[in-house]
Amino acid sequence: MKLVLAFVFACLPMLVGAQEKLPKDVAKFIEHAQTCEHFAGEWDENDKARQREIIAAVDDACGQAQRQWKRLSAKYAGQPKLRKIIDEQANDAVRSYRKSS
């Protein structure tokens, strides 16, 4: 376990550095897409107040990520490396998001 943690912490600077090289709008999209995926996987039917918080977080993060995904896909259409990153980060939660009623 300690070895795994050491490896993760050793790789963090590389991950941060890789994302810093991305355009700011792409980095922000990645942040929203990851938050979207996180909250889309949450569910707490026993706590109605918490469920309302989760739904609000999904609507916010997934809505932003989906709009960004469409805009960035068009903006970076001629840049295959960035398009690949954008498409890889557009997880199922982002692609299938529909605003809750």
Secondary structure, 3 states (H helix, E strand, C coil): CHHHHHHHHHHHHHHHHHHHCCCHHHHHHHHHHHHHHHHHCCCCCCCHHHHHHHHHHHHHHHHHHHHHHHHHHHHCCCCHHHHHHHHHHCCHHHHCCCCCC
